[in-house]
């Protein structure tokens, strides 16, 4: 068996954050790779509800 992309993170080793709206943990996703430091909310729904705290 050959290894997949060596830069890929294993599912056991993903970074995670806590959403300030729903307080659930969410994990790093490939689509957030370049902007992970600026990701705050777990979903667009939570982002839309940020003013309802």
C-alpha positions in Angstrom: 0.0 0.0 0.0 1.2 3.5 -0.8 0.8 6.4 1.5 -1.6 9.2 0.5 -0.5 12.8 0.5 2.0 13.1 3.3 0.8 16.6 4.1 -2.7 15.4 4.9 -3.6 15.2 8.6 -4.8 12.0 10.0 -8.3 12.0 11.4 -7.0 11.3 14.9 -4.7 14.3 14.8 -7.0 17.1 13.6 -7.0 20.5 15.3 -10.3 21.5 16.8 -12.0 24.6 18.2 -15.1 25.4 20.2 -17.9 27.4 18.5 -18.8 30.4 20.7 -22.5 30.2 19.6 -23.5 26.5 20.0 -20.5 25.6 22.2 -19.8 22.4 20.2 -16.4 21.3 19.1 -15.6 21.3 15.4 -12.5 20.0 13.6 -10.2 21.2 11.0 -11.4 20.8 7.4 -9.5 20.8 4.2 -11.5 23.8 2.9 -10.3 25.8 5.9 -6.7 24.9 5.4 -5.5 28.4 4.4 -7.6 30.3 6.9 -7.9 28.1 10.0 -6.6 30.9 12.3 -9.6 33.0 11.3 -12.3 30.4 11.5 -14.5 31.1 14.5 -17.9 29.5 13.8 -18.7 25.9 13.1 -21.3 26.6 10.4 -22.9 29.4 8.4 -26.0 29.1 10.7 -23.9 29.9 13.8 -22.2 32.7 11.9 -25.6 34.2 11.0 -26.7 33.9 14.7 -23.7 35.6 16.2 -25.7 38.7 17.1 -28.3 36.7 19.1 -26.0 35.8 22.0 
